């Protein structure tokens, strides 16, 4: 079953959201939405939260898991 997870990512510009897009696309089989002004990323995936968190951290940005939404 696919769960929708919400993460807060310290994104300040299009470059930041682009970095998030790149690392998530490498995972494959994930759907995601990015809200740059609110600095939120929602990921729909059946992957483990830890995997998603570590993937987002590869951007070098601060990442917080807000929980399932």
PyMOL Python script that loads the backbone (N, CA, C, O; Angstrom):
from pymol import cmd

cmd.read_pdbstr("""\
ATOM      1  N   UNK A   1       0.828  -1.192   0.000  1.00  0.00           N
ATOM      2  CA  UNK A   1       0.000   0.000   0.000  1.00  0.00           C
ATOM      3  C   UNK A   1       0.873   1.256   0.000  1.00  0.00           C
ATOM      4  O   UNK A   1       1.871   1.332   0.717  1.00  0.00           O
ATOM      5  N   UNK A   2       0.490   2.217  -0.796  1.00  0.00           N
ATOM      6  CA  UNK A   2       1.269   3.441  -0.910  1.00  0.00           C
ATOM      7  C   UNK A   2       0.834   4.439   0.163  1.00  0.00           C
ATOM      8  O   UNK A   2      -0.357   4.677   0.363  1.00  0.00           O
ATOM      9  N   UNK A   3       1.810   5.009   0.839  1.00  0.00           N
ATOM     10  CA  UNK A   3       1.540   6.009   1.864  1.00  0.00           C
ATOM     11  C   UNK A   3       2.053   7.355   1.384  1.00  0.00           C
ATOM     12  O   UNK A   3       3.075   7.433   0.702  1.00  0.00           O
ATOM     13  N   UNK A   4       1.337   8.419   1.744  1.00  0.00           N
ATOM     14  CA  UNK A   4       1.771   9.773   1.409  1.00  0.00           C
ATOM     15  C   UNK A   4       2.463  10.362   2.639  1.00  0.00           C
ATOM     16  O   UNK A   4       1.846  10.518   3.692  1.00  0.00           O
ATOM     17  N   UNK A   5       3.738  10.683   2.496  1.00  0.00           N
ATOM     18  CA  UNK A   5       4.548  11.202   3.595  1.00  0.00           C
ATOM     19  C   UNK A   5       4.831  12.679   3.375  1.00  0.00           C
ATOM     20  O   UNK A   5       5.027  13.124   2.244  1.00  0.00           O
ATOM     21  N   UNK A   6       4.849  13.440   4.475  1.00  0.00           N
ATOM     22  CA  UNK A   6       5.180  14.867   4.369  1.00  0.00           C
ATOM     23  C   UNK A   6       6.531  15.124   5.020  1.00  0.00           C
ATOM     24  O   UNK A   6       6.796  14.684   6.139  1.00  0.00           O
ATOM     25  N   UNK A   7       7.380  15.847   4.293  1.00  0.00           N
ATOM     26  CA  UNK A   7       8.699  16.227   4.794  1.00  0.00           C
ATOM     27  C   UNK A   7       8.856  17.740   4.689  1.00  0.00           C
ATOM     28  O   UNK A   7       8.383  18.361   3.737  1.00  0.00           O
ATOM     29  N   UNK A   8       9.525  18.320   5.675  1.00  0.00           N
ATOM     30  CA  UNK A   8       9.912  19.724   5.575  1.00  0.00           C
ATOM     31  C   UNK A   8      11.370  19.731   5.118  1.00  0.00           C
ATOM     32  O   UNK A   8      12.231  19.111   5.742  1.00  0.00           O
ATOM     33  N   UNK A   9      11.631  20.437   4.028  1.00  0.00           N
ATOM     34  CA  UNK A   9      12.982  20.496   3.469  1.00  0.00           C
ATOM     35  C   UNK A   9      13.384  21.964   3.373  1.00  0.00           C
ATOM     36  O   UNK A   9      12.617  22.786   2.871  1.00  0.00           O
ATOM     37  N   UNK A  10      14.579  22.297   3.850  1.00  0.00           N
ATOM     38  CA  UNK A  10      15.043  23.688   3.837  1.00  0.00           C
ATOM     39  C   UNK A  10      15.406  24.118   2.407  1.00  0.00           C
ATOM     40  O   UNK A  10      16.579  24.188   2.040  1.00  0.00           O
ATOM     41  N   UNK A  11      14.376  24.398   1.623  1.00  0.00           N
ATOM     42  CA  UNK A  11      14.548  24.834   0.234  1.00  0.00           C
ATOM     43  C   UNK A  11      14.324  26.338   0.165  1.00  0.00           C
ATOM     44  O   UNK A  11      13.380  26.859   0.758  1.00  0.00           O
ATOM     45  N   UNK A  12      15.193  27.032  -0.558  1.00  0.00           N
ATOM     46  CA  UNK A  12      15.049  28.483  -0.667  1.00  0.00           C
ATOM     47  C   UNK A  12      14.870  28.959  -2.100  1.00  0.00           C
ATOM     48  O   UNK A  12      14.520  30.116  -2.331  1.00  0.00           O
ATOM     49  N   UNK A  13      15.108  28.075  -3.066  1.00  0.00           N
ATOM     50  CA  UNK A  13      15.043  28.519  -4.462  1.00  0.00           C
ATOM     51  C   UNK A  13      14.696  27.356  -5.394  1.00  0.00           C
ATOM     52  O   UNK A  13      14.585  26.207  -4.965  1.00  0.00           O
ATOM     53  N   UNK A  14      14.531  27.679  -6.668  1.00  0.00           N
ATOM     54  CA  UNK A  14      14.236  26.652  -7.675  1.00  0.00           C
ATOM     55  C   UNK A  14      15.355  25.618  -7.749  1.00  0.00           C
ATOM     56  O   UNK A  14      15.098  24.443  -8.010  1.00  0.00           O
ATOM     57  N   UNK A  15      16.583  26.045  -7.522  1.00  0.00           N
ATOM     58  CA  UNK A  15      17.712  25.112  -7.540  1.00  0.00           C
ATOM     59  C   UNK A  15      17.560  24.045  -6.469  1.00  0.00           C
ATOM     60  O   UNK A  15      17.870  22.874  -6.689  1.00  0.00           O
ATOM     61  N   UNK A  16      17.071  24.472  -5.295  1.00  0.00           N
ATOM     62  CA  UNK A  16      16.856  23.530  -4.193  1.00  0.00           C
ATOM     63  C   UNK A  16      15.781  22.507  -4.552  1.00  0.00           C
ATOM     64  O   UNK A  16      15.961  21.305  -4.358  1.00  0.00           O
ATOM     65  N   UNK A  17      14.656  23.004  -5.082  1.00  0.00           N
ATOM     66  CA  UNK A  17      13.586  22.074  -5.440  1.00  0.00           C
ATOM     67  C   UNK A  17      14.027  21.177  -6.592  1.00  0.00           C
ATOM     68  O   UNK A  17      13.589  20.031  -6.692  1.00  0.00           O
ATOM     69  N   UNK A  18      14.892  21.694  -7.458  1.00  0.00           N
ATOM     70  CA  UNK A  18      15.446  20.887  -8.548  1.00  0.00           C
ATOM     71  C   UNK A  18      16.300  19.747  -8.015  1.00  0.00           C
ATOM     72  O   UNK A  18      16.263  18.634  -8.539  1.00  0.00           O
ATOM     73  N   UNK A  19      17.074  20.033  -6.962  1.00  0.00           N
ATOM     74  CA  UNK A  19      17.911  18.999  -6.341  1.00  0.00           C
ATOM     75  C   UNK A  19      17.029  17.910  -5.733  1.00  0.00           C
ATOM     76  O   UNK A  19      17.336  16.723  -5.844  1.00  0.00           O
ATOM     77  N   UNK A  20      15.937  18.315  -5.091  1.00  0.00           N
ATOM     78  CA  UNK A  20      14.990  17.354  -4.511  1.00  0.00           C
ATOM     79  C   UNK A  20      14.396  16.486  -5.617  1.00  0.00           C
ATOM     80  O   UNK A  20      14.314  15.265  -5.483  1.00  0.00           O
ATOM     81  N   UNK A  21      13.984  17.127  -6.712  1.00  0.00           N
ATOM     82  CA  UNK A  21      13.418  16.396  -7.851  1.00  0.00           C
ATOM     83  C   UNK A  21      14.407  15.367  -8.384  1.00  0.00           C
ATOM     84  O   UNK A  21      14.028  14.229  -8.661  1.00  0.00           O
ATOM     85  N   UNK A  22      15.676  15.760  -8.532  1.00  0.00           N
ATOM     86  CA  UNK A  22      16.696  14.843  -9.064  1.00  0.00           C
ATOM     87  C   UNK A  22      16.891  13.618  -8.178  1.00  0.00           C
ATOM     88  O   UNK A  22      16.907  12.493  -8.676  1.00  0.00           O
ATOM     89  N   UNK A  23      17.040  13.825  -6.859  1.00  0.00           N
ATOM     90  CA  UNK A  23      17.300  12.663  -5.990  1.00  0.00           C
ATOM     91  C   UNK A  23      16.085  11.745  -5.908  1.00  0.00           C
ATOM     92  O   UNK A  23      16.233  10.526  -5.824  1.00  0.00           O
ATOM     93  N   UNK A  24      14.878  12.326  -5.931  1.00  0.00           N
ATOM     94  CA  UNK A  24      13.681  11.486  -5.850  1.00  0.00           C
ATOM     95  C   UNK A  24      13.449  10.723  -7.149  1.00  0.00           C
ATOM     96  O   UNK A  24      12.997   9.579  -7.117  1.00  0.00           O
ATOM     97  N   UNK A  25      13.751  11.340  -8.296  1.00  0.00           N
ATOM     98  CA  UNK A  25      13.596  10.638  -9.571  1.00  0.00           C
ATOM     99  C   UNK A  25      14.532   9.437  -9.661  1.00  0.00           C
ATOM    100  O   UNK A  25      14.204   8.451 -10.320  1.00  0.00           O
ATOM    101  N   UNK A  26      15.695   9.505  -9.009  1.00  0.00           N
ATOM    102  CA  UNK A  26      16.641   8.382  -9.017  1.00  0.00           C
ATOM    103  C   UNK A  26      16.098   7.174  -8.260  1.00  0.00           C
ATOM    104  O   UNK A  26      16.464   6.035  -8.553  1.00  0.00           O
ATOM    105  N   UNK A  27      15.215   7.430  -7.275  1.00  0.00           N
ATOM    106  CA  UNK A  27      14.625   6.325  -6.508  1.00  0.00           C
ATOM    107  C   UNK A  27      13.738   5.457  -7.393  1.00  0.00           C
ATOM    108  O   UNK A  27      13.691   4.238  -7.226  1.00  0.00           O
ATOM    109  N   UNK A  28      13.044   6.078  -8.325  1.00  0.00           N
ATOM    110  CA  UNK A  28      12.105   5.347  -9.160  1.00  0.00           C
ATOM    111  C   UNK A  28      10.868   4.971  -8.371  1.00  0.00           C
ATOM    112  O   UNK A  28      10.928   4.780  -7.157  1.00  0.00           O
ATOM    113  N   UNK A  29       9.747   4.864  -9.068  1.00  0.00           N
ATOM    114  CA  UNK A  29       8.494   4.410  -8.460  1.00  0.00           C
ATOM    115  C   UNK A  29       8.046   5.258  -7.264  1.00  0.00           C
ATOM    116  O   UNK A  29       7.496   4.729  -6.298  1.00  0.00           O
ATOM    117  N   UNK A  30       8.280   6.567  -7.330  1.00  0.00           N
ATOM    118  CA  UNK A  30       7.741   7.469  -6.315  1.00  0.00           C
ATOM    119  C   UNK A  30       7.022   8.620  -7.014  1.00  0.00           C
ATOM    120  O   UNK A  30       7.457   9.107  -8.058  1.00  0.00           O
ATOM    121  N   UNK A  31       5.914   9.039  -6.414  1.00  0.00           N
ATOM    122  CA  UNK A  31       5.221  10.237  -6.878  1.00  0.00           C
ATOM    123  C   UNK A  31       5.454  11.290  -5.810  1.00  0.00           C
ATOM    124  O   UNK A  31       5.421  10.990  -4.617  1.00  0.00           O
ATOM    125  N   UNK A  32       5.689  12.528  -6.237  1.00  0.00           N
ATOM    126  CA  UNK A  32       5.929  13.555  -5.225  1.00  0.00           C
ATOM    127  C   UNK A  32       5.446  14.920  -5.695  1.00  0.00           C
ATOM    128  O   UNK A  32       5.337  15.187  -6.892  1.00  0.00           O
ATOM    129  N   UNK A  33       5.162  15.770  -4.724  1.00  0.00           N
ATOM    130  CA  UNK A  33       4.795  17.157  -4.964  1.00  0.00           C
ATOM    131  C   UNK A  33       5.695  18.017  -4.098  1.00  0.00           C
ATOM    132  O   UNK A  33       6.023  17.655  -2.969  1.00  0.00           O
ATOM    133  N   UNK A  34       6.093  19.170  -4.643  1.00  0.00           N
ATOM    134  CA  UNK A  34       6.961  20.090  -3.911  1.00  0.00           C
ATOM    135  C   UNK A  34       6.250  21.427  -3.779  1.00  0.00           C
ATOM    136  O   UNK A  34       5.781  21.988  -4.769  1.00  0.00           O
ATOM    137  N   UNK A  35       6.169  21.938  -2.551  1.00  0.00           N
ATOM    138  CA  UNK A  35       5.647  23.279  -2.301  1.00  0.00           C
ATOM    139  C   UNK A  35       6.821  24.118  -1.817  1.00  0.00           C
ATOM    140  O   UNK A  35       7.152  24.118  -0.631  1.00  0.00           O
ATOM    141  N   UNK A  36       7.451  24.838  -2.757  1.00  0.00           N
ATOM    142  CA  UNK A  36       8.663  25.594  -2.431  1.00  0.00           C
ATOM    143  C   UNK A  36       8.406  26.699  -1.401  1.00  0.00           C
ATOM    144  O   UNK A  36       9.175  26.810  -0.446  1.00  0.00           O
ATOM    145  N   UNK A  37       7.350  27.528  -1.551  1.00  0.00           N
ATOM    146  CA  UNK A  37       7.126  28.587  -0.548  1.00  0.00           C
ATOM    147  C   UNK A  37       6.944  28.057   0.872  1.00  0.00           C
ATOM    148  O   UNK A  37       7.412  28.674   1.829  1.00  0.00           O
ATOM    149  N   UNK A  38       6.265  26.916   1.015  1.00  0.00           N
ATOM    150  CA  UNK A  38       6.048  26.335   2.349  1.00  0.00           C
ATOM    151  C   UNK A  38       7.169  25.384   2.745  1.00  0.00           C
ATOM    152  O   UNK A  38       7.196  24.884   3.869  1.00  0.00           O
ATOM    153  N   UNK A  39       8.098  25.133   1.817  1.00  0.00           N
ATOM    154  CA  UNK A  39       9.230  24.223   2.044  1.00  0.00           C
ATOM    155  C   UNK A  39       8.780  22.820   2.415  1.00  0.00           C
ATOM    156  O   UNK A  39       9.353  22.179   3.295  1.00  0.00           O
ATOM    157  N   UNK A  40       7.739  22.352   1.725  1.00  0.00           N
ATOM    158  CA  UNK A  40       7.216  21.019   1.995  1.00  0.00           C
ATOM    159  C   UNK A  40       7.347  20.122   0.773  1.00  0.00           C
ATOM    160  O   UNK A  40       7.235  20.569  -0.368  1.00  0.00           O
ATOM    161  N   UNK A  41       7.588  18.842   1.045  1.00  0.00           N
ATOM    162  CA  UNK A  41       7.637  17.825  -0.007  1.00  0.00           C
ATOM    163  C   UNK A  41       6.746  16.678   0.434  1.00  0.00           C
ATOM    164  O   UNK A  41       6.888  16.155   1.540  1.00  0.00           O
ATOM    165  N   UNK A  42       5.828  16.293  -0.439  1.00  0.00           N
ATOM    166  CA  UNK A  42       4.977  15.132  -0.165  1.00  0.00           C
ATOM    167  C   UNK A  42       5.406  14.015  -1.105  1.00  0.00           C
ATOM    168  O   UNK A  42       5.527  14.221  -2.312  1.00  0.00           O
ATOM    169  N   UNK A  43       5.633  12.844  -0.550  1.00  0.00           N
ATOM    170  CA  UNK A  43       6.086  11.706  -1.347  1.00  0.00           C
ATOM    171  C   UNK A  43       5.102  10.560  -1.166  1.00  0.00           C
ATOM    172  O   UNK A  43       4.797  10.159  -0.042  1.00  0.00           O
ATOM    173  N   UNK A  44       4.608  10.036  -2.286  1.00  0.00           N
ATOM    174  CA  UNK A  44       3.769   8.837  -2.254  1.00  0.00           C
ATOM    175  C   UNK A  44       4.645   7.666  -2.651  1.00  0.00           C
ATOM    176  O   UNK A  44       5.142   7.597  -3.775  1.00  0.00           O
ATOM    177  N   UNK A  45       4.829   6.744  -1.715  1.00  0.00           N
ATOM    178  CA  UNK A  45       5.717   5.617  -1.971  1.00  0.00           C
ATOM    179  C   UNK A  45       5.455   4.509  -0.967  1.00  0.00           C
ATOM    180  O   UNK A  45       4.977   4.759   0.139  1.00  0.00           O
ATOM    181  N   UNK A  46       5.772   3.281  -1.362  1.00  0.00           N
ATOM    182  CA  UNK A  46       5.693   2.178  -0.407  1.00  0.00           C
ATOM    183  C   UNK A  46       7.071   1.903   0.186  1.00  0.00           C
ATOM    184  O   UNK A  46       7.255   0.928   0.914  1.00  0.00           O
ATOM    185  N   UNK A  47       8.035   2.762  -0.125  1.00  0.00           N
ATOM    186  CA  UNK A  47       9.379   2.606   0.441  1.00  0.00           C
ATOM    187  C   UNK A  47       9.368   3.028   1.909  1.00  0.00           C
ATOM    188  O   UNK A  47       8.492   3.769   2.353  1.00  0.00           O
ATOM    189  N   UNK A  48      10.364   2.538   2.651  1.00  0.00           N
ATOM    190  CA  UNK A  48      10.493   2.858   4.055  1.00  0.00           C
ATOM    191  C   UNK A  48      10.779   4.350   4.241  1.00  0.00           C
ATOM    192  O   UNK A  48      11.496   4.951   3.441  1.00  0.00           O
ATOM    193  N   UNK A  49      10.219   4.943   5.292  1.00  0.00           N
ATOM    194  CA  UNK A  49      10.429   6.366   5.574  1.00  0.00           C
ATOM    195  C   UNK A  49      11.920   6.685   5.687  1.00  0.00           C
ATOM    196  O   UNK A  49      12.365   7.734   5.224  1.00  0.00           O
ATOM    197  N   UNK A  50      12.690   5.789   6.299  1.00  0.00           N
ATOM    198  CA  UNK A  50      14.133   6.024   6.453  1.00  0.00           C
ATOM    199  C   UNK A  50      14.824   6.155   5.105  1.00  0.00           C
ATOM    200  O   UNK A  50      15.737   6.965   4.944  1.00  0.00           O
ATOM    201  N   UNK A  51      14.386   5.354   4.136  1.00  0.00           N
ATOM    202  CA  UNK A  51      14.957   5.421   2.784  1.00  0.00           C
ATOM    203  C   UNK A  51      14.649   6.788   2.168  1.00  0.00           C
ATOM    204  O   UNK A  51      15.523   7.420   1.574  1.00  0.00           O
ATOM    205  N   UNK A  52      13.404   7.236   2.315  1.00  0.00           N
ATOM    206  CA  UNK A  52      13.008   8.529   1.766  1.00  0.00           C
ATOM    207  C   UNK A  52      13.766   9.668   2.440  1.00  0.00           C
ATOM    208  O   UNK A  52      14.218  10.605   1.781  1.00  0.00           O
ATOM    209  N   UNK A  53      13.898   9.575   3.758  1.00  0.00           N
ATOM    210  CA  UNK A  53      14.607  10.603   4.529  1.00  0.00           C
ATOM    211  C   UNK A  53      16.070  10.687   4.107  1.00  0.00           C
ATOM    212  O   UNK A  53      16.591  11.776   3.867  1.00  0.00           O
ATOM    213  N   UNK A  54      16.731   9.532   4.016  1.00  0.00           N
ATOM    214  CA  UNK A  54      18.142   9.520   3.605  1.00  0.00           C
ATOM    215  C   UNK A  54      18.309  10.048   2.184  1.00  0.00           C
ATOM    216  O   UNK A  54      19.287  10.732   1.880  1.00  0.00           O
ATOM    217  N   UNK A  55      17.351   9.728   1.319  1.00  0.00           N
ATOM    218  CA  UNK A  55      17.411  10.209  -0.061  1.00  0.00           C
ATOM    219  C   UNK A  55      17.317  11.731  -0.082  1.00  0.00           C
ATOM    220  O   UNK A  55      18.095  12.391  -0.770  1.00  0.00           O
ATOM    221  N   UNK A  56      16.375  12.286   0.664  1.00  0.00           N
ATOM    222  CA  UNK A  56      16.231  13.744   0.707  1.00  0.00           C
ATOM    223  C   UNK A  56      17.466  14.420   1.301  1.00  0.00           C
ATOM    224  O   UNK A  56      17.830  15.523   0.896  1.00  0.00           O
ATOM    225  N   UNK A  57      18.104  13.757   2.257  1.00  0.00           N
ATOM    226  CA  UNK A  57      19.291  14.341   2.893  1.00  0.00           C
ATOM    227  C   UNK A  57      20.465  14.438   1.916  1.00  0.00           C
ATOM    228  O   UNK A  57      21.394  15.213   2.141  1.00  0.00           O
ATOM    229  N   UNK A  58      20.427  13.662   0.844  1.00  0.00           N
ATOM    230  CA  UNK A  58      21.486  13.719  -0.169  1.00  0.00           C
ATOM    231  C   UNK A  58      21.539  15.081  -0.856  1.00  0.00           C
ATOM    232  O   UNK A  58      22.533  15.410  -1.504  1.00  0.00           O
ATOM    233  N   UNK A  59      20.476  15.875  -0.718  1.00  0.00           N
ATOM    234  CA  UNK A  59      20.467  17.217  -1.302  1.00  0.00           C
ATOM    235  C   UNK A  59      21.340  18.174  -0.496  1.00  0.00           C
ATOM    236  O   UNK A  59      21.667  19.263  -0.968  1.00  0.00           O
ATOM    237  N   UNK A  60      21.720  17.773   0.723  1.00  0.00           N
ATOM    238  CA  UNK A  60      22.504  18.649   1.580  1.00  0.00           C
ATOM    239  C   UNK A  60      21.640  19.636   2.354  1.00  0.00           C
ATOM    240  O   UNK A  60      22.164  20.496   3.062  1.00  0.00           O
ATOM    241  N   UNK A  61      20.327  19.520   2.226  1.00  0.00           N
ATOM    242  CA  UNK A  61      19.397  20.417   2.924  1.00  0.00           C
ATOM    243  C   UNK A  61      18.953  19.787   4.238  1.00  0.00           C
ATOM    244  O   UNK A  61      19.007  18.568   4.407  1.00  0.00           O
ATOM    245  N   UNK A  62      18.515  20.628   5.160  1.00  0.00           N
ATOM    246  CA  UNK A  62      17.926  20.130   6.394  1.00  0.00           C
ATOM    247  C   UNK A  62      16.578  19.492   6.068  1.00  0.00           C
ATOM    248  O   UNK A  62      15.776  20.067   5.333  1.00  0.00           O
ATOM    249  N   UNK A  63      16.330  18.301   6.617  1.00  0.00           N
ATOM    250  CA  UNK A  63      15.095  17.569   6.327  1.00  0.00           C
ATOM    251  C   UNK A  63      14.454  17.105   7.632  1.00  0.00           C
ATOM    252  O   UNK A  63      15.129  16.578   8.516  1.00  0.00           O
ATOM    253  N   UNK A  64      13.136  17.309   7.739  1.00  0.00           N
ATOM    254  CA  UNK A  64      12.370  16.836   8.890  1.00  0.00           C
ATOM    255  C   UNK A  64      11.187  16.039   8.371  1.00  0.00           C
ATOM    256  O   UNK A  64      10.533  16.436   7.406  1.00  0.00           O
ATOM    257  N   UNK A  65      10.916  14.911   9.019  1.00  0.00           N
ATOM    258  CA  UNK A  65       9.751  14.106   8.646  1.00  0.00           C
ATOM    259  C   UNK A  65       8.562  14.563   9.474  1.00  0.00           C
ATOM    260  O   UNK A  65       8.606  14.504  10.702  1.00  0.00           O
ATOM    261  N   UNK A  66       7.498  15.019   8.816  1.00  0.00           N
ATOM    262  CA  UNK A  66       6.312  15.519   9.514  1.00  0.00           C
ATOM    263  C   UNK A  66       5.269  14.430   9.757  1.00  0.00           C
ATOM    264  O   UNK A  66       4.324  14.635  10.519  1.00  0.00           O
ATOM    265  N   UNK A  67       5.435  13.282   9.119  1.00  0.00           N
ATOM    266  CA  UNK A  67       4.499  12.196   9.324  1.00  0.00           C
ATOM    267  C   UNK A  67       3.645  11.926   8.086  1.00  0.00           C
ATOM    268  O   UNK A  67       3.728  12.653   7.096  1.00  0.00           O
ATOM    269  N   UNK A  68       2.823  10.873   8.148  1.00  0.00           N
ATOM    270  CA  UNK A  68       1.950  10.551   7.008  1.00  0.00           C
ATOM    271  C   UNK A  68       0.831  11.585   6.894  1.00  0.00           C
ATOM    272  O   UNK A  68       0.337  12.091   7.902  1.00  0.00           O
ATOM    273  N   UNK A  69       0.442  11.889   5.675  1.00  0.00           N
ATOM    274  CA  UNK A  69      -0.614  12.895   5.435  1.00  0.00           C
ATOM    275  C   UNK A  69      -1.713  12.301   4.605  1.00  0.00           C
ATOM    276  O   UNK A  69      -2.690  12.983   4.296  1.00  0.00           O
TER     277      UNK A  69
END
""", "prot")
cmd.dss("prot")
cmd.show_as("cartoon", "prot")
cmd.util.cbc("prot")
cmd.orient("prot")
